Amino acid sequence: MKHGGKILSVFVFITLFALMSCATTTLTSVWRDPAYQGEQIRKVLVIGVSDKPAIKRLFEDEFVRQLQAKGVEGISSYTILPSEGPQDKDIIQAKVKELNIDGIIITRLIDKKRVETYYPPERISSPPPPLPPPYPSDDNTTDYYYYPPVYYYDWYRYYHDCYDCISTPGYKVEDEIVVLETNLYNAKNDKLIWSALSDTFIDTFDRGLDRKLIKSFISVILKKLSDDMIL
């Protein structure tokens, strides 16, 4: 069963590697103001609402980076507002006017949920033993004949080998779903232009990989904004 042990180890490694790349973002609800006929937003103030300053800055900076890659100027709120936490409206509006910002995008956490997924057992056959080299036939009527593996010559060994496979146990994986709300406002009249709810699925092995998750989430949001002709 040495081969079986190696296969099981490889299978477990592949399974864990696949799980580590299972963070995905899905838009569950999107609204666009049907009356909005303004020009595409070209300069955006990005506000990530978080009680963790490091996460807020990481989020806003990545949002700005991806906006700029699309030809849209972005400004992280932490770079122009005096402190963390909610700011006075007059202070924000003064900065918006000073910097000629035409859009304000705000993302906040709505909910966190946990879901459990059960993966049933799987059976993996062990590899057949390598075939021996061909041997010349006794009567010389053919150049070669097939020499079966040794275990074919004992019915019980053959019978037992038919069951010689690996059965991986079933297992459960607990995933976390982060629900975020993202709103885009027209900075000229303070009205809501676009809003989306999203679910981001995070498997156990992805927790702590904030940069990767933020990058993926923002990419989904900006693609939809581009598709909706807002940016």
MOVENRA-V44671 format. One line per field, one symbol per residue. ss: DSSP state (h for helix, s for strand, l for the rest). psi: psi as a letter, one per 20 degrees, with the letter a starting at -180 (. if undefined). Layout:
ss = ???
psi = ???
This chain:
ss = lhhhhhhhhhhhhhhhhhhllllsssssssssllllllllllssssssllllhhhhhhhhhhhhhhhhhlllsssshhhlllllllllhhhhhhhhhhllllsssssssssssssssssllsssslllllllllslllllllllsllllhhhhlhhhhhhhhllssssllsssssssssssssssslllllssssssssssslhhhlllhhhhhhhhhhhhhhhhhhllll
psi = jghghgggggggggghgghikkoqppphppppoiiojrrqpiopppoooqjohgggggggghggghghhjjppqpphiiiqhrrrpqphhgghghgggjlpiqppppqpgqpqpqppporqqppqqqqqqqrqqqqqhjjhqhqqpoqqhihiohhggghhhjnrpopqqqqpoqppppqppppqoihjjqphqqqqqpoporhiipimgggggggghggghghhghjkh.
